[in-house]
Amino acid sequence: MPSYNRAVSRTPDLLVLEGMSFYGYHGETQAERTLGNRFYVDVELRMDLAAAGRTDDINDTLDYSRAFAMIRAVVEEEHYSLIEAIAARVAETLLVEPRVDSVKVRVGKQPPIAGAIERSSVIIERSSNQPDVQR
């Protein structure tokens, strides 16, 4: 995933979680919803990390283990037909955090296609100042 986020330019700082992998039961076909699939998630959280850099205090940032747990809950406990919906829900969940200005989410999976394709993915960007974001 490119190391940039065009959604908001309020701060240049990014908290990045990449290479996450979860097993979930999402998809358009009954087989996907019954058998499940591995889903791959990367996120970039644009937020001001200056205070955390100065204080060395976890309370001045978003604890990445908390962010991981939030993402895991969406992918492993909720059910969607489309990876677009998974990505949107992950973004919505992370934007509830008050320090997060914007988020870029990539969700991929190996699609049920007869042929050579390693993974299909979507990348979405959302910001806290968008009208449909609830804090």
Secondary structure, DSSP 8 states (H G I E B T S, - for coil): --S---S--S---EEEEEEEEEEE---SSHHHHHH-EEEEEEEEEEE--HHHHHH--GGGS--HHHHHHHHHHHHHHS--S-HHHHHHHHHHHHTTSTTEEEEEEEEEE--S-SS--S-EEEEEEEETTSTT---
